[in-house]
Amino acid sequence: MSENQHLIISYAATDEPGCQQALQALPLPNLQRLLKRWSVSASDNGALEDFAPPHERVLAKALGLPPKATPWAALQQLQNGQAPGDAAWAFLSPCHWQISPDQVRMSDLSAAQMSEDESRSLLAIMAPWFSEDGIALVYDRPDRWLARGPVFAQLDTAALDRIALRDVRPWLPDKAQAAVLQRLQTEMQMLLYTHAFSDAREASGRAPINSFWVHGAGALPAGYQLPAQTPVLNTTLRDSALVGDWRSWQQQWQQLDATLASTAWSQISLCGEKNAITLAPPAPGWLPQIKQWLAPTKPMALLSSL
């Protein structure tokens, strides 16, 4: 890992009561020492309803990409040495929805866990239906595939993190733009409801896969090139935060804090579900440094604002 990189920490805090309570008993000595020397250099204020969470917005800005409708799937293709060209790509994550009269709730993301063989088998079942609408599905990893097609151009989609254990309906993309995808979701629910693939999962005590979520859609800007040095996105705290396991989150934060002094980061962004704050060394000169030393920001106060 190169020195002087930008570190982005997702789920550094949330405004969930359990998280705010956990913050009260969370010693972060390295972050405390850092705040005696560094100050807030930038902030990104948003809302929980934003399709892109703060860590994605900060990362997109650092990469020179739009913070809204960021084409994450196309970027991955570029990073993997592929040439996405002007094609529109998206990530497609198979998932389990709990459907009731008053909501359509995304289950814990781990409920859709599959082996590579299972995932490839499911892709083979679903791919022909997508192909009829001009969408090509490509295996990426067990919990996520790549999808390519014109429907994904300029399609604003909500991050998968946004819908974990929530009602998915407020997070659906624009109906006019995504009519094909919404029809395919209905068709996949019908197809998989009685399919042998679903029977096998249920027989093994696992939740059936009955839908999919599209995220990271879009095409890269013409002529886009990756910056010479890219930020590091740390997702250590993500899984515990998404399921509300704040004891594990505390432990993971303490382990993460222990590593903060081991690399010469140029700046560190702390991200919640609404806001992000970027810390960096103060402006040159003795006065800003003395002010920061005399009145450092407390970690709990900083994290509570995310």
PyMOL commands that set and color helices and strands:
alter all, ss='L'
color gray80, all
select helices_A, chain A and resi 17-24+29-37+54-62+72-79+109-112+116-131+150-152+160-163+169-171+179-193+196-203+238-243+246-262+286-294+299-304
alter helices_A, ss='H'
color red, helices_A
select strands_A, chain A and resi 6-9+39-44+89-95+97-100+103-106+136-141+144-148+211-218+232-234+267-271+276-280
alter strands_A, ss='S'
color yellow, strands_A
deselect
rebuild
show_as cartoon
